Amino acid sequence: MENKKSLAIFENKYIRRDWHKGEWWFSVVDIVGVLTDSLNARDYWYRMKTRIEIDEGGQLSTFCRQLKVESSDRKKYLTDCSNREGILRIIQSIPSPKAEPFKMWLAKIGGERLDEIKNPALVMERMKAIYEQKGYPKKWIEKRMRSVAIRQNLTEEWDKRGAGDHKIYAILTNEIMSGTFEMTVPKYKNFKGITTQNLRDHMSDIELVLMMLAESTTTEIHKVRDSFGFGPLLADAHDGGQIAGRTKRDIEKQTGKPVSSRENFLRLENGRKQ
């Protein structure tokens, strides 16, 4: 579900993860940072690996794997990751008062993923809870949840119609965004003054509604035209964005004010007004 699946939260700190071979594998550096509050978690983990491999005679390869997880620049890099069993082994070598609460959290997270596989609706409920914890208004959350479902429907159509690549997703999304708001995703994020955050988490009610209109319209166009392949899908994305864009301009004409807003929700995430 967007990027939320690749992140877990412990004590308001994000831990990157990847679903690998039927279970979650967590970024070891992120966990070290959470448990130690180290200013340089990478260096701490490097020294810790040396101690495990040399002093304790341990073999990291038995419980660590290099998996690609997303970094702050939104690109994925190979990172030391471990599953629940391996993380418990690593925790034993970290003197931290957070160790026991973290073990309980780790067991809970693993069970949640299995529950989500059986009942995908749980994903939405957990996302809703996260937004509520951050202080987002309930009416906004309802729209955000609906926008997630509409986006999911669109990406499922893209998968079925030959666009099963996240780079293609980005191109198609930018086409829809440009038609709707006359800005690509990167330009819109710059307009709002955000960097690595999810753009939709910082949209106003009306921005979200227009994005839902654009994506649901594009999905319907795909179905009616029975489009397949990058070219036809891009044309559909263009048309879907243009329809939403005309609606946006009509709203602006009637209200006398722009729809696109620099307002974002960073004040909620940081607990203060930006």
C-alpha positions as CSV (number, residue, x, y, z in Angstrom):
1,M,0.0,0.0,0.0
2,E,2.1,2.9,-1.4
3,N,5.3,3.1,0.7
4,K,3.8,2.3,4.1
5,K,4.4,-1.5,3.7
6,S,8.2,-0.9,3.5
7,L,8.2,0.9,6.9
8,A,7.5,-0.1,10.5
9,I,7.4,2.3,13.4
10,F,8.9,1.7,16.9
11,E,8.6,4.6,19.4
12,N,7.9,7.0,16.5
13,K,11.0,6.0,14.7
14,Y,10.9,4.4,11.2
15,I,12.5,1.0,10.5
16,R,12.9,0.0,6.9
17,R,12.0,-3.5,6.0
18,D,11.5,-5.8,3.0
19,W,9.2,-8.8,2.6
20,H,11.6,-11.6,1.6
21,K,11.0,-15.3,1.4
22,G,7.7,-15.1,3.3
23,E,8.7,-13.0,6.2
24,W,9.8,-9.4,7.1
25,W,13.5,-8.6,7.0
26,F,14.5,-5.4,8.8
27,S,17.3,-2.9,8.3
28,V,19.9,-3.7,10.9
29,V,21.3,-0.1,10.9
30,D,17.8,1.3,11.6
31,I,17.3,-1.1,14.5
32,V,20.8,-0.3,15.9
33,G,19.9,3.4,15.7
34,V,16.7,2.9,17.6
35,L,18.1,0.8,20.4
36,T,21.3,2.8,20.9
37,D,20.3,6.3,20.0
38,S,23.8,6.4,18.4
39,L,24.6,9.5,16.3
40,N,26.3,7.2,13.8
41,A,24.4,3.9,13.7
42,R,26.3,2.7,10.6
43,D,29.6,3.0,12.5
44,Y,28.1,1.3,15.5
45,W,26.9,-1.6,13.4
46,Y,30.3,-1.8,11.6
47,R,32.1,-2.2,14.9
48,M,29.5,-4.6,16.2
49,K,29.9,-6.8,13.1
50,T,33.6,-6.9,13.6
51,R,33.1,-8.0,17.2
52,I,30.6,-10.7,16.3
53,E,32.7,-12.1,13.5
54,I,36.1,-12.0,15.2
55,D,35.6,-11.9,19.0
56,E,32.5,-14.2,19.2
57,G,33.3,-16.3,16.1
58,G,29.8,-15.7,14.7
59,Q,29.0,-15.9,11.0
60,L,26.8,-12.9,9.9
61,S,25.9,-14.7,6.7
62,T,23.8,-17.1,8.7
63,F,21.4,-14.4,9.8
64,C,22.0,-11.3,7.7
65,R,21.3,-10.7,4.0
66,Q,22.0,-7.7,1.8
67,L,18.5,-6.6,0.6
68,K,17.5,-3.4,-1.3
69,V,15.6,-0.9,0.9
70,E,14.7,2.7,0.2
71,S,17.0,5.4,1.4
72,S,16.3,9.1,2.1
73,D,16.8,10.0,-1.5
74,R,14.0,7.6,-2.4
75,K,16.4,5.2,-4.2
76,K,16.9,1.6,-3.1
77,Y,20.3,0.4,-1.9
78,L,21.7,-2.9,-0.6
79,T,21.5,-2.8,3.1
80,D,22.3,-5.4,5.9
81,C,18.9,-6.9,6.8
82,S,17.8,-9.7,9.1
83,N,14.6,-11.6,9.9
84,R,13.1,-11.8,13.4
85,E,15.4,-14.6,14.5
86,G,18.5,-12.8,13.4
87,I,17.4,-9.5,14.9
88,L,16.9,-11.3,18.3
89,R,20.4,-12.6,17.9
90,I,21.7,-9.1,17.2
91,I,19.8,-7.5,20.1
92,Q,21.7,-9.8,22.5
93,S,24.8,-8.0,21.7
94,I,23.3,-4.5,22.3
95,P,23.1,-3.3,25.9
96,S,19.9,-1.3,25.8
97,P,16.9,-0.7,28.1
98,K,14.7,-0.8,25.0
99,A,15.7,-4.4,24.2
100,E,12.7,-6.1,25.9
101,P,10.0,-3.7,24.5
102,F,11.6,-4.1,21.1
103,K,11.4,-7.9,21.3
104,M,7.7,-7.6,22.0
105,W,7.2,-5.1,19.2
106,L,9.1,-7.4,16.8
107,A,6.8,-10.4,17.6
108,K,3.7,-8.2,17.1
109,I,4.9,-6.8,13.7
110,G,5.6,-10.3,12.4
111,G,2.1,-11.5,13.3
112,E,0.5,-8.4,11.8
113,R,1.9,-9.2,8.4
114,L,0.4,-12.7,8.4
115,D,-2.9,-11.2,9.5
116,E,-2.7,-8.7,6.6
117,I,-2.2,-11.5,4.1
118,K,-5.4,-13.2,5.3
119,N,-7.3,-9.9,5.5
120,P,-6.0,-7.0,3.4
121,A,-8.5,-4.6,5.1
122,L,-6.3,-4.6,8.2
123,V,-3.7,-2.7,6.2
124,M,-6.1,0.2,5.8
125,E,-7.1,0.1,9.4
126,R,-3.4,0.3,10.5
127,M,-2.8,3.2,8.1
128,K,-5.8,5.0,9.5
129,A,-4.4,4.5,13.1
130,I,-1.0,6.0,12.1
131,Y,-2.7,9.1,10.6
132,E,-4.8,9.5,13.7
133,Q,-1.7,9.3,15.9
134,K,0.0,12.0,13.8
135,G,-3.0,14.3,14.4
136,Y,-4.6,14.4,10.9
137,P,-8.3,15.5,10.9
138,K,-10.7,12.5,10.7
139,K,-12.5,13.9,7.6
140,W,-9.2,14.2,5.8
141,I,-8.2,10.7,6.8
142,E,-11.4,9.3,5.3
143,K,-10.5,10.9,1.9
144,R,-6.9,9.7,2.2
145,M,-8.1,6.1,2.8
146,R,-10.4,6.4,-0.2
147,S,-7.5,7.8,-2.3
148,V,-5.4,4.8,-1.4
149,A,-8.1,2.4,-2.6
150,I,-8.5,4.3,-5.9
151,R,-4.7,4.3,-6.4
152,Q,-4.6,0.6,-5.8
153,N,-7.3,0.0,-8.4
154,L,-5.3,2.0,-10.9
155,T,-2.0,0.3,-10.3
156,E,-3.7,-3.1,-10.6
157,E,-5.0,-2.0,-14.0
158,W,-1.5,-1.0,-14.9
159,D,-0.1,-4.4,-13.9
160,K,-2.7,-6.2,-16.0
161,R,-2.1,-3.9,-19.0
162,G,1.7,-4.3,-19.3
163,A,3.1,-1.6,-17.0
164,G,4.5,-3.8,-14.2
165,D,7.4,-1.5,-13.5
166,H,7.6,1.2,-10.8
167,K,9.6,3.4,-13.2
168,I,6.6,3.3,-15.6
169,Y,4.3,3.9,-12.7
170,A,6.2,7.1,-12.0
171,I,6.0,8.3,-15.6
172,L,2.2,7.6,-15.8
173,T,1.6,9.3,-12.5
174,N,3.5,12.4,-13.5
175,E,1.4,12.5,-16.7
176,I,-1.8,12.4,-14.6
177,M,-0.4,15.0,-12.1
178,S,0.7,17.3,-14.8
179,G,-2.7,17.3,-16.4
180,T,-4.4,17.9,-13.1
181,F,-2.2,20.4,-11.4
182,E,0.2,21.5,-14.2
183,M,3.1,20.2,-12.1
184,T,4.9,16.8,-12.0
185,V,5.2,15.1,-8.6
186,P,8.8,16.4,-7.9
187,K,7.7,20.0,-8.9
188,Y,4.6,19.7,-6.7
189,K,6.7,18.5,-3.7
190,N,9.0,21.4,-4.2
191,F,6.0,23.8,-4.4
192,K,4.8,22.5,-1.0
193,G,8.3,22.5,0.5
194,I,8.6,18.8,1.2
195,T,11.4,16.4,0.3
196,T,11.1,12.7,1.1
197,Q,7.6,12.8,2.4
198,N,4.6,11.3,0.5
199,L,3.0,14.1,-1.5
200,R,-0.5,12.9,-0.9
201,D,0.0,13.1,2.8
202,H,0.4,16.8,2.4
203,M,-2.5,17.5,0.1
204,S,-5.6,19.5,1.1
205,D,-9.1,18.0,0.9
206,I,-9.8,19.4,-2.5
207,E,-6.3,18.4,-3.9
208,L,-7.0,14.8,-2.8
209,V,-10.4,14.8,-4.3
210,L,-9.0,16.0,-7.7
211,M,-6.3,13.4,-7.6
212,M,-9.0,10.8,-6.9
213,L,-11.0,12.1,-9.8
214,A,-8.0,12.0,-12.1
215,E,-6.9,8.4,-11.2
216,S,-10.4,6.9,-11.1
217,T,-11.1,8.5,-14.5
218,T,-7.9,7.1,-15.9
219,T,-8.8,3.7,-14.6
220,E,-12.2,3.8,-16.3
221,I,-10.6,5.0,-19.6
222,H,-8.2,2.1,-19.5
223,K,-11.1,-0.3,-19.2
224,V,-13.3,1.3,-21.9
225,R,-10.4,1.5,-24.4
226,D,-9.0,-1.8,-23.3
227,S,-5.6,-0.2,-23.5
228,F,-2.4,-2.2,-23.3
229,G,1.3,-1.2,-23.4
230,F,3.1,2.0,-22.4
231,G,2.0,4.2,-25.3
232,P,-1.8,3.7,-24.9
233,L,-1.6,3.8,-21.1
234,L,0.3,7.1,-21.3
235,A,-2.4,8.5,-23.6
236,D,-5.1,7.5,-21.2
237,A,-3.2,9.0,-18.3
238,H,-2.9,12.2,-20.2
239,D,-6.7,12.3,-20.9
240,G,-7.5,11.4,-17.3
241,G,-5.3,14.2,-16.0
242,Q,-6.8,16.7,-18.5
243,I,-10.4,15.9,-17.3
244,A,-9.4,16.5,-13.7
245,G,-7.4,19.6,-14.8
246,R,-10.5,21.1,-16.4
247,T,-12.5,20.5,-13.2
248,K,-9.7,22.2,-11.2
249,R,-9.8,25.3,-13.4
250,D,-13.6,25.5,-13.2
251,I,-13.4,25.3,-9.4
252,E,-10.8,28.1,-9.4
253,K,-13.0,30.2,-11.7
254,Q,-16.0,29.8,-9.5
255,T,-14.2,30.4,-6.2
256,G,-11.7,33.0,-7.4
257,K,-8.8,31.3,-5.6
258,P,-6.2,28.7,-6.6
259,V,-6.7,25.0,-5.7
260,S,-3.0,24.1,-5.4
261,S,-1.9,25.1,-1.9
262,R,1.5,25.4,-0.3
263,E,-0.1,24.2,2.9
264,N,1.2,20.8,4.1
265,F,0.9,18.7,7.3
266,L,4.5,18.9,8.4
267,R,3.3,20.8,11.5
268,L,1.4,17.7,12.5
269,E,4.3,15.4,12.0
270,N,6.8,17.6,13.8
271,G,4.3,18.7,16.5
272,R,4.7,22.4,15.7
273,K,3.6,25.0,13.1
274,Q,6.0,25.3,10.2
